[in-house]
Amino acid sequence: MQSDAKKLVKKHQELTHSEMVKVVSHVQRDKDEWILNTVMIEGCEVPFKFKRKQQYKNLKGARVNITYYPAVEAVAGMDFEIMNVVRIKVA
């Protein structure tokens, strides 16, 4: 039986799945009624972002399995590459 992550990647070609990656930084901040989470992964200079309705446990130093897709975010007229997280789970 395939895992949920493998089903997602098979169904949506733009998704990427990484396993056992180490989180070096995890920041949470309020935005309207959402909590914005930004995660930095060891060996990668692009931030991984996701939203939740509630606070998430601190992932700093944890190993996670993460499913994401690349995107571009405009800040002050400049484009920055980010990764939008679809699924994140502590390994």
Backbone as CSV, one residue per row, in Angstrom:
resi,resn,N_x,N_y,N_z,CA_x,CA_y,CA_z,C_x,C_y,C_z
1,MET,0.836,-1.180,0.000,0.000,0.000,0.000,0.885,1.249,0.000
2,GLN,0.567,2.230,-0.830,1.347,3.449,-0.914,1.022,4.394,0.237
3,SER,2.042,5.149,0.651,1.807,6.140,1.700,1.067,7.339,1.114
4,ASP,0.521,8.186,1.996,-0.194,9.385,1.553,0.708,10.290,0.723
5,ALA,1.965,10.444,1.144,2.894,11.317,0.430,3.152,10.802,-0.982
6,LYS,3.336,9.512,-1.121,3.589,8.939,-2.454,2.369,9.085,-3.357
7,LYS,1.177,8.960,-2.792,-0.049,9.163,-3.575,-0.145,10.600,-4.060
8,LEU,0.168,11.558,-3.170,0.124,12.973,-3.543,1.107,13.287,-4.667
9,VAL,2.335,12.806,-4.540,3.364,13.083,-5.541,3.011,12.444,-6.877
10,LYS,2.427,11.265,-6.826,2.031,10.584,-8.062,0.890,11.332,-8.761
11,LYS,-0.037,11.878,-7.970,-1.191,12.585,-8.518,-0.834,13.988,-9.015
12,HIS,0.080,14.679,-8.320,0.463,16.053,-8.652,1.956,16.088,-8.968
13,GLN,2.307,16.211,-10.223,3.685,16.120,-10.679,4.594,17.214,-10.124
14,GLU,4.057,18.388,-9.784,4.898,19.494,-9.312,5.352,19.318,-7.861
15,LEU,4.762,18.385,-7.131,5.125,18.159,-5.731,6.446,17.412,-5.601
16,THR,7.153,17.723,-4.514,8.388,17.027,-4.166,8.242,16.529,-2.739
17,HIS,8.772,15.338,-2.475,8.701,14.773,-1.127,10.121,14.485,-0.647
18,SER,10.451,14.960,0.547,11.758,14.703,1.153,11.540,14.065,2.511
19,GLU,12.390,13.089,2.827,12.259,12.386,4.101,13.488,12.591,4.965
20,MET,13.271,12.614,6.265,14.328,12.692,7.268,15.228,13.916,7.090
21,VAL,14.643,15.075,6.742,15.421,16.307,6.641,15.407,16.999,8.011
22,LYS,16.504,17.667,8.329,16.633,18.300,9.644,16.219,19.759,9.585
23,VAL,15.374,20.166,10.527,14.907,21.548,10.630,15.933,22.327,11.448
24,VAL,16.458,23.428,10.872,17.432,24.249,11.597,16.785,25.495,12.195
25,SER,15.613,25.892,11.697,14.919,27.063,12.219,13.421,26.908,11.990
26,HIS,12.628,27.314,12.983,11.171,27.268,12.860,10.592,28.511,13.542
27,VAL,9.913,29.356,12.753,9.330,30.594,13.261,7.822,30.565,13.012
28,GLN,7.048,30.993,14.030,5.601,31.079,13.904,5.164,32.506,14.211
29,ARG,4.240,33.028,13.400,3.731,34.374,13.653,2.269,34.461,13.229
30,ASP,1.539,35.346,13.897,0.122,35.548,13.606,-0.058,36.396,12.359
31,LYS,-1.034,36.019,11.540,-1.452,36.835,10.404,-2.952,36.617,10.254
32,ASP,-3.706,37.662,10.555,-5.168,37.581,10.580,-5.586,36.455,11.517
33,GLU,-6.332,35.480,11.031,-6.757,34.371,11.893,-5.913,33.119,11.682
34,TRP,-4.786,33.240,10.998,-3.894,32.125,10.717,-2.575,32.274,11.473
35,ILE,-1.897,31.162,11.677,-0.533,31.154,12.198,0.363,30.771,11.020
36,LEU,1.240,31.699,10.602,2.179,31.434,9.512,3.425,30.772,10.077
37,ASN,3.816,29.657,9.505,4.996,28.927,9.932,6.042,28.993,8.830
38,THR,7.284,29.301,9.200,8.398,29.297,8.260,9.458,28.363,8.820
39,VAL,9.868,27.399,7.993,10.830,26.390,8.399,12.025,26.466,7.466
40,MET,13.225,26.429,8.035,14.452,26.347,7.242,15.019,24.945,7.427
41,ILE,15.404,24.340,6.304,15.901,22.969,6.286,17.418,22.987,6.099
42,GLU,18.105,22.085,6.776,19.560,21.977,6.673,19.982,21.713,5.222
43,GLY,20.927,22.513,4.737,21.442,22.345,3.384,20.615,23.024,2.308
44,CYS,19.585,23.774,2.688,18.710,24.458,1.733,18.548,25.914,2.170
45,GLU,18.692,26.837,1.233,18.624,28.256,1.581,17.256,28.879,1.312
46,VAL,16.289,28.077,0.911,14.949,28.565,0.583,14.009,28.248,1.752
47,PRO,13.198,29.227,2.196,12.267,28.963,3.301,11.081,28.103,2.862
48,PHE,10.632,27.260,3.772,9.457,26.423,3.559,8.343,27.024,4.402
49,LYS,7.201,27.354,3.782,6.123,28.046,4.486,4.832,27.244,4.470
50,PHE,4.094,27.340,5.589,2.758,26.756,5.656,1.933,27.501,6.686
51,LYS,0.598,27.396,6.569,-0.338,28.058,7.481,-1.111,27.013,8.269
52,ARG,-1.438,27.377,9.499,-2.291,26.547,10.349,-3.216,27.452,11.135
53,LYS,-4.311,26.914,11.598,-5.247,27.670,12.434,-4.742,27.783,13.872
54,GLN,-3.921,26.805,14.319,-3.423,26.789,15.691,-1.901,26.743,15.695
55,GLN,-1.305,27.072,16.850,0.148,26.966,16.997,0.575,25.529,16.709
56,TYR,1.768,25.374,16.149,2.336,24.058,15.885,3.497,23.865,16.843
57,LYS,3.802,22.628,17.197,4.932,22.402,18.098,6.221,22.879,17.440
58,ASN,7.193,23.271,18.238,8.459,23.763,17.722,9.226,22.610,17.060
59,LEU,9.603,22.790,15.808,10.267,21.746,15.048,11.782,21.905,14.987
60,LYS,12.328,22.934,15.626,13.763,23.179,15.546,14.541,21.959,16.042
61,GLY,15.447,21.464,15.206,16.267,20.304,15.542,15.628,18.969,15.209
62,ALA,14.356,18.968,14.821,13.652,17.717,14.532,13.923,17.249,13.105
63,ARG,13.760,15.978,12.882,13.805,15.400,11.539,12.356,15.264,11.076
64,VAL,12.085,15.725,9.850,10.719,15.720,9.338,10.660,15.121,7.944
65,ASN,9.484,14.636,7.603,9.142,14.257,6.229,8.274,15.397,5.725
66,ILE,8.592,15.916,4.534,7.936,17.128,4.067,7.585,16.989,2.580
67,THR,6.363,17.395,2.232,5.911,17.404,0.848,5.627,18.863,0.497
68,TYR,6.190,19.328,-0.619,6.133,20.750,-0.942,6.218,20.980,-2.451
69,TYR,5.954,22.239,-2.850,6.139,22.644,-4.235,6.742,24.042,-4.269
70,PRO,7.541,24.352,-5.292,8.175,25.677,-5.368,7.175,26.750,-5.772
71,ALA,7.419,27.964,-5.289,6.582,29.118,-5.623,7.449,30.372,-5.539
72,VAL,6.877,31.483,-5.981,7.570,32.764,-5.913,6.686,33.729,-5.130
73,GLU,7.308,34.450,-4.199,6.586,35.413,-3.368,7.189,36.800,-3.612
74,ALA,6.348,37.777,-3.886,6.820,39.139,-4.118,6.813,39.911,-2.806
75,VAL,7.974,40.469,-2.446,8.115,41.276,-1.237,8.799,42.574,-1.628
76,ALA,8.115,43.691,-1.408,8.653,45.022,-1.724,9.127,45.107,-3.175
77,GLY,8.373,44.506,-4.075,8.696,44.582,-5.493,9.769,43.616,-5.955
78,MET,10.296,42.798,-5.053,11.311,41.808,-5.419,10.721,40.414,-5.291
79,ASP,11.103,39.521,-6.193,10.621,38.149,-6.155,11.585,37.262,-5.370
80,PHE,11.024,36.465,-4.464,11.802,35.524,-3.674,11.232,34.123,-3.871
81,GLU,12.126,33.152,-4.031,11.694,31.762,-4.159,11.368,31.227,-2.766
82,ILE,10.241,30.530,-2.659,9.843,29.867,-1.421,9.341,28.473,-1.773
83,MET,9.155,27.670,-0.774,8.543,26.359,-0.941,7.266,26.339,-0.118
84,ASN,6.146,26.058,-0.768,4.865,25.936,-0.063,4.704,24.491,0.397
85,VAL,4.520,24.325,1.678,4.409,22.994,2.281,2.962,22.517,2.187
86,VAL,2.800,21.317,1.668,1.487,20.675,1.580,1.288,19.754,2.765
87,ARG,2.385,19.081,3.171,2.301,18.105,4.253,3.626,18.081,4.989
88,ILE,3.588,18.148,6.310,4.799,18.040,7.116,4.502,17.130,8.293
89,LYS,5.443,16.225,8.579,5.223,15.251,9.637,6.570,14.937,10.285
90,VAL,6.598,14.891,11.595,7.827,14.542,12.305,8.149,13.090,11.992
91,ALA,9.404,12.853,11.602,9.825,11.486,11.211,10.069,10.614,12.414
